[in-house]
Amino acid sequence: WQQYLSSPPTAEPTVQVEQKSPFHMTGEEAVLTCSSAALPEPRFSWLWKPCGEENPLRCEPSVQADWQILSPIFSYVDHPNGPLDFQQDVSHDVDGTMVYTSTLTLPNPTQNGFYMCTAANRY
């Protein structure tokens, strides 16, 4: 059984990150959300990179560490800010456009770092 959409692909996804603040305190729950309106449905990826040790007074992405791909397939109990919770949802914009949302929740983050959200589809 296959289901086909009557609408043709519209475009590559564009990502919109929703945040109340670009900074979150360690030890306090952080909810990171990004949305994309695209057809076909985008696949979201989350990446994490720790702060570098080059400047201990300022948190900047480490030049020595690679971005780590975070996936909902793994529990990430051993991740420095784990366990991580991934959610994905779909809704409709006021004009009827389907909007896909990915949410990453860090219940008790303990290590400073940077998170990045990307979206891709078959377009």
Buried (B, 14 or more C-beta within 10 A) or exposed (E): EEEEEEEEEBEEBEBBEEEEEEEBEEEEEBBBBBBBBBBBBBBBBBBBBBBBEEEEEEBEBBEEBEBBEBEBEBEBEEBBBBBBBBEEEEEEEEEEEBBBBBBBBBEEBEEBBBBBBBBBBEE
